[in-house]
């Protein structure tokens, strides 16, 4: 483990609740496995509540959830930085609680808060990180040069990192997590605070690490688009529990019809809005948040005129209407009863 917590790596087997355990030596050992993890903080706060999942080697797995959902706590457990109250975890078959030192040598970890020493250069940061893992001499020098080139930092390699842009610092963070050639990489909210262009560049690099190098990646994020774009499989986490899991397409495919979002001209009594729409008998999963009305319908072409007429008849003028196909936000709404943005705001508070 580095002095600033930038690099850590794990492996896995498989999981209990809802995830098949490895019972036959011919079966592929999961790269990451969590089984019935529980972590409670003072005040009876269940940060992780009976959480189980397994990640297959060479894939990108997303833990998607709002702020405060328990994603970072889960990563801390899997990367040996925190002990669960109960449950098991394995990285490439290595028990996280029994053999933490072995785990740390097979994982790389890019924490939510940057681990870059801003008073050192990129070359110095990478060299120190390599020495933590026992690298040295020509091997370390070659690996540092390789990573500087891969992440576009060669020309800035000997400049102090405090002068780097946010995107450059994040690329250096990821390079530091890879210095010892881990088998599993943990990325905790890797693009938080980055502008859209830098975020897109980071997405491309993450995809390349999995596809070209066969690296297993566990990604935590509260960006719906990021999870949809990167994760081959994902688990949606709410209040420390997994409420849904599968591929993004599978999860969205469970929702039939269209999603409609209506913005009212002014905030109205939610009961009046619900009564006006529900009596039509053509909407599902209706939710009212301030001026925003969200629902699912079988056919937006036939439902919207009826809904607008019902709202108008109830004296509830409409400002705008948006129709879309199912999204991960709709999946989250279906399983938790509130929108992702609402849950994210609650988590921040």
C-alpha positions as CSV (number, residue, x, y, z in Angstrom):
1,X,0.0,0.0,0.0
2,X,1.4,3.4,-0.9
3,X,1.8,6.2,1.7
4,X,-1.1,8.1,0.0
5,X,-3.4,5.1,-0.6
6,X,-3.1,5.3,-4.4
7,X,-2.5,1.6,-5.2
8,X,-4.2,-1.6,-4.0
9,X,-5.4,-4.8,-5.8
10,X,-7.8,-7.7,-5.1
11,X,-9.2,-10.9,-6.4
12,X,-12.4,-12.9,-6.1
13,X,-14.3,-16.1,-6.2
14,X,-18.0,-15.9,-6.1
15,X,-21.0,-14.9,-4.0
16,X,-23.8,-16.3,-1.9
17,X,-27.0,-14.4,-2.2
18,X,-27.9,-14.5,-5.8
19,X,-24.4,-15.3,-7.1
20,X,-23.2,-18.8,-7.8
21,X,-20.3,-19.9,-5.6
22,X,-17.3,-21.7,-7.2
23,X,-17.6,-25.3,-6.3
24,X,-15.8,-27.0,-9.2
25,X,-12.1,-26.5,-10.0
26,X,-13.0,-26.3,-13.6
27,X,-15.1,-23.2,-13.1
28,X,-13.5,-19.8,-13.5
29,X,-12.6,-18.2,-10.2
30,X,-14.2,-14.8,-10.0
31,X,-11.7,-11.9,-9.9
32,X,-13.7,-10.2,-7.1
33,X,-16.2,-11.7,-4.7
34,X,-18.2,-10.2,-1.9
35,X,-20.5,-12.3,0.2
36,X,-23.0,-10.9,2.7
37,X,-20.8,-8.0,3.7
38,X,-22.1,-5.8,6.5
39,X,-20.5,-2.6,7.8
40,X,-22.2,-0.4,10.5
41,X,-21.0,2.9,11.8
42,X,-21.8,4.7,14.9
43,X,-25.4,5.8,15.2
44,X,-26.6,2.5,13.7
45,X,-25.8,3.7,10.1
46,X,-25.7,0.6,7.8
47,X,-23.2,1.7,5.2
48,X,-23.1,-1.8,3.8
49,X,-26.0,-4.1,4.4
50,X,-25.7,-7.8,3.4
51,X,-24.1,-6.9,0.1
52,X,-23.1,-9.7,-2.2
53,X,-21.7,-9.8,-5.8
54,X,-19.1,-11.5,-8.0
55,X,-17.0,-10.1,-10.9
56,X,-15.6,-12.3,-13.6
57,X,-12.0,-11.8,-14.8
58,X,-11.4,-9.3,-17.6
59,X,-14.6,-7.4,-17.2
60,X,-15.7,-3.9,-16.0
61,X,-18.2,-4.1,-13.2
62,X,-20.0,-1.1,-12.0
63,X,-21.3,-0.3,-8.5
64,X,-23.8,2.4,-9.3
65,X,-25.5,4.4,-6.6
66,X,-26.0,8.0,-5.2
67,X,-23.7,9.6,-2.7
68,X,-23.9,7.8,0.6
69,X,-25.1,4.5,-0.9
70,X,-22.1,2.6,0.5
71,X,-20.0,2.2,-2.6
72,X,-16.8,3.7,-1.2
73,X,-17.2,1.7,2.0
74,X,-17.5,-1.5,-0.1
75,X,-14.3,-0.6,-1.9
76,X,-12.4,0.0,1.3
77,X,-13.4,-3.5,2.5
78,X,-12.4,-5.1,-0.7
79,X,-9.0,-3.3,-0.8
80,X,-8.2,-4.2,2.9
81,X,-8.6,-0.6,4.2
82,X,-11.6,-1.5,6.4
83,X,-12.9,-4.6,8.1
84,X,-16.5,-5.6,7.7
85,X,-18.6,-6.4,10.8
86,X,-19.5,-9.7,9.0
87,X,-19.3,-11.4,5.6
88,X,-16.5,-12.5,3.4
89,X,-14.5,-11.1,0.4
90,X,-12.0,-12.6,-1.9
91,X,-9.8,-11.2,-4.7
92,X,-8.7,-13.8,-7.3
93,X,-9.5,-16.4,-4.7
94,X,-7.4,-14.7,-1.9
95,X,-9.3,-14.1,1.3
96,X,-9.2,-10.3,2.0
97,X,-9.4,-10.7,5.8
98,X,-7.0,-13.6,6.2
99,X,-4.4,-12.6,3.7
100,X,-4.5,-8.8,3.2
101,X,-0.8,-8.6,2.2
102,X,-1.3,-11.0,-0.7
103,X,-4.4,-9.1,-1.8
104,X,-2.6,-5.8,-1.9
105,X,-0.1,-7.1,-4.4
106,X,-2.7,-8.2,-6.8
107,X,-4.9,-5.1,-6.8
108,X,-4.5,-1.5,-7.8
109,X,-6.7,1.2,-6.3
110,X,-7.4,4.7,-7.5
111,X,-9.2,6.4,-4.6
112,X,-11.9,9.0,-4.9
113,X,-9.4,11.6,-3.5
114,X,-6.2,11.9,-5.5
115,X,-3.2,10.1,-4.2
116,X,-0.7,12.2,-6.2
117,X,2.0,14.0,-4.2
118,X,1.6,17.5,-5.6
119,X,5.1,18.5,-4.5
120,X,6.7,15.7,-6.5
121,X,6.9,15.1,-10.3
122,X,5.1,12.4,-12.2
123,X,8.3,10.4,-12.5
124,X,8.9,10.7,-8.8
125,X,5.4,9.7,-7.9
126,X,5.5,6.6,-10.1
127,X,9.0,5.7,-8.9
128,X,8.0,5.9,-5.2
129,X,4.9,3.8,-5.9
130,X,7.0,1.2,-7.6
131,X,9.4,1.0,-4.7
132,X,6.5,0.4,-2.3
133,X,5.8,-2.8,-4.3
134,X,9.5,-3.9,-4.4
135,X,10.3,-2.7,-7.9
136,X,13.7,-1.2,-8.6
137,X,16.6,-0.8,-11.0
138,X,16.1,-1.1,-14.7
139,X,12.7,-2.8,-14.3
140,X,11.2,0.1,-12.4
141,X,12.8,2.7,-14.7
142,X,11.3,0.9,-17.7
143,X,7.9,0.6,-16.2
144,X,7.8,4.2,-15.2
145,X,8.7,5.3,-18.8
146,X,6.1,2.9,-20.2
147,X,3.3,4.4,-18.0
148,X,4.3,8.0,-18.6
149,X,4.1,7.3,-22.4
150,X,0.8,5.4,-22.1
151,X,-0.9,8.2,-20.2
152,X,0.5,11.1,-22.2
153,X,2.6,12.4,-19.4
154,X,6.1,12.1,-20.9
155,X,6.6,15.8,-21.7
156,X,5.4,16.7,-18.2
157,X,7.2,13.9,-16.4
158,X,9.7,16.1,-14.6
159,X,7.4,18.9,-13.8
160,X,5.9,19.2,-10.2
161,X,2.4,17.7,-10.2
162,X,0.9,20.8,-8.5
163,X,1.0,22.5,-12.0
164,X,-1.0,19.7,-13.7
165,X,-4.5,20.0,-14.8
166,X,-7.2,17.9,-13.1
167,X,-7.2,15.5,-16.0
168,X,-3.4,15.1,-15.9
169,X,-3.5,14.4,-12.1
170,X,-6.2,11.8,-12.6
171,X,-4.2,10.0,-15.4
172,X,-1.2,10.0,-13.0
173,X,-3.4,8.5,-10.3
174,X,-4.4,5.6,-12.6
175,X,-0.8,5.1,-13.7
176,X,0.3,4.8,-10.1
177,X,-2.4,2.2,-9.5
178,X,-1.0,0.2,-12.4
179,X,2.7,0.4,-11.6
180,X,3.0,-3.1,-10.2
181,X,0.9,-4.8,-13.0
182,X,-2.1,-5.6,-10.8
183,X,-4.7,-8.2,-11.9
184,X,-7.7,-6.2,-10.5
185,X,-8.1,-2.4,-10.5
186,X,-10.5,-0.5,-8.3
187,X,-11.6,2.9,-9.5
188,X,-13.6,4.8,-6.9
189,X,-15.6,7.7,-8.6
190,X,-12.7,8.1,-11.1
191,X,-14.2,11.0,-13.1
192,X,-15.7,13.2,-10.4
193,X,-15.0,16.8,-11.0
194,X,-13.6,16.3,-14.5
195,X,-14.9,18.3,-17.4
196,X,-16.8,16.3,-20.1
197,X,-13.9,16.1,-22.6
198,X,-11.5,14.8,-20.0
199,X,-14.2,12.4,-18.7
200,X,-14.6,11.0,-22.2
201,X,-10.8,10.5,-22.5
202,X,-10.8,8.7,-19.1
203,X,-13.6,6.4,-20.3
204,X,-11.6,5.4,-23.3
205,X,-8.6,4.6,-21.2
206,X,-10.6,2.5,-18.8
207,X,-12.2,0.5,-21.6
208,X,-8.8,-0.1,-23.2
209,X,-7.4,-1.4,-20.0
210,X,-10.1,-4.1,-19.9
211,X,-10.3,-5.0,-23.5
212,X,-6.6,-4.8,-24.5
213,X,-5.0,-5.9,-21.3
214,X,-7.6,-8.2,-19.8
215,X,-7.6,-6.2,-16.5
216,X,-10.6,-6.7,-14.2
217,X,-12.0,-3.3,-13.2
218,X,-14.5,-2.5,-10.4
219,X,-15.8,1.0,-11.0
220,X,-17.9,2.9,-8.5
221,X,-19.9,5.9,-9.9
222,X,-22.9,8.1,-9.3
223,X,-23.0,9.1,-13.0
224,X,-25.7,7.1,-14.8
225,X,-24.2,7.7,-18.2
226,X,-20.8,6.5,-17.0
227,X,-22.2,3.2,-15.7
228,X,-24.2,2.7,-18.9
229,X,-21.2,3.5,-21.1
230,X,-18.5,1.5,-19.3
231,X,-19.9,-1.4,-17.3
232,X,-20.5,-4.8,-18.8
233,X,-22.3,-5.7,-15.6
234,X,-23.5,-3.6,-12.8
235,X,-25.1,-3.6,-9.4
236,X,-27.3,-0.7,-8.3
237,X,-26.8,0.1,-4.7
238,X,-29.2,2.0,-2.4
239,X,-28.7,2.4,1.4
240,X,-25.9,-0.3,1.4
241,X,-28.0,-2.9,-0.4
242,X,-28.0,-4.1,-4.0
243,X,-31.5,-3.4,-5.4
244,X,-30.9,-4.6,-9.0
245,X,-28.1,-6.2,-11.0
246,X,-27.4,-7.3,-14.5
247,X,-26.1,-5.7,-17.7
248,X,-27.3,-2.2,-18.5
249,X,-29.3,-3.5,-21.4
250,X,-30.9,-6.2,-19.3
251,X,-31.9,-3.8,-16.6
252,X,-33.4,-1.3,-19.0
253,X,-35.0,-4.1,-21.0
254,X,-37.1,-5.0,-17.9
255,X,-39.0,-1.7,-18.3
256,X,-41.5,-1.8,-21.1
257,X,-43.0,1.2,-22.9
258,X,-41.9,4.8,-22.7
259,X,-40.8,7.1,-19.9
260,X,-42.6,10.5,-19.8
261,X,-41.5,13.5,-17.8
262,X,-43.8,16.5,-17.5
263,X,-42.8,19.9,-16.1
264,X,-45.8,21.8,-14.6
265,X,-45.9,25.6,-14.9
266,X,-45.9,25.8,-11.1
267,X,-45.6,23.7,-8.0
268,X,-49.0,22.1,-7.2
269,X,-50.4,19.8,-4.6
270,X,-49.0,16.3,-5.4
271,X,-52.2,14.7,-4.4
272,X,-54.2,16.7,-7.0
273,X,-51.6,15.8,-9.7
274,X,-51.8,12.1,-8.8
275,X,-55.5,12.0,-8.7
276,X,-55.8,13.6,-12.1
277,X,-53.5,11.2,-13.8
278,X,-54.2,7.9,-11.9
279,X,-57.9,7.9,-12.7
280,X,-56.9,7.5,-16.4
281,X,-55.6,4.0,-15.7
282,X,-52.9,4.2,-18.3
283,X,-49.8,5.1,-16.3
284,X,-47.4,3.2,-14.1
285,X,-44.8,4.1,-11.6
286,X,-46.1,7.6,-11.2
287,X,-44.0,10.0,-9.1
288,X,-44.4,13.7,-8.4
289,X,-41.4,15.9,-7.2
290,X,-42.2,19.6,-7.0
291,X,-43.1,20.6,-10.6
292,X,-41.8,17.4,-12.1
293,X,-44.1,14.5,-12.9
294,X,-42.6,11.2,-14.0
295,X,-44.4,8.0,-15.2
296,X,-44.2,5.0,-17.5
297,X,-46.7,4.3,-20.2
298,X,-47.2,1.6,-22.8
299,X,-47.4,4.2,-25.7
300,X,-46.5,7.8,-25.3
301,X,-48.3,8.7,-28.5
302,X,-51.7,7.8,-27.0
303,X,-51.0,8.5,-23.4
304,X,-49.6,12.0,-23.5
305,X,-52.7,13.7,-25.0
306,X,-54.9,12.0,-22.4
307,X,-52.5,13.0,-19.5
308,X,-52.3,16.6,-20.7
309,X,-56.1,16.9,-21.0
310,X,-56.5,15.5,-17.5
311,X,-54.0,17.9,-16.0
312,X,-55.6,20.8,-17.9
313,X,-59.0,19.8,-16.7
314,X,-57.7,19.8,-13.1
315,X,-56.3,23.3,-13.5
316,X,-52.7,22.2,-13.6
317,X,-51.0,23.9,-16.6
318,X,-48.0,22.1,-18.2
319,X,-44.8,23.8,-19.3
320,X,-43.1,21.0,-21.1
321,X,-43.2,17.3,-21.9
322,X,-40.2,14.9,-22.5
323,X,-40.5,11.4,-23.8
324,X,-37.6,8.9,-23.6
325,X,-36.8,5.2,-23.8
326,X,-36.0,3.4,-20.5
327,X,-32.8,4.6,-18.8
328,X,-30.9,3.5,-15.7
329,X,-32.6,6.4,-13.9
330,X,-35.9,4.7,-14.6
331,X,-34.5,1.4,-13.3
332,X,-33.4,3.1,-10.1
333,X,-36.8,4.8,-9.7
334,X,-38.6,1.5,-10.2
335,X,-36.5,-0.3,-7.5
336,X,-36.3,2.5,-4.9
337,X,-39.4,4.7,-5.4
338,X,-37.4,7.9,-6.0
339,X,-35.3,9.4,-8.7
340,X,-31.5,9.1,-8.8
341,X,-31.0,12.9,-8.5
342,X,-33.3,13.0,-5.5
343,X,-31.4,10.2,-3.8
344,X,-28.0,11.8,-4.7
345,X,-29.1,15.0,-3.0
346,X,-30.2,13.1,0.1
347,X,-26.8,11.4,0.2
348,X,-24.9,14.7,0.1
349,X,-27.0,16.0,3.0
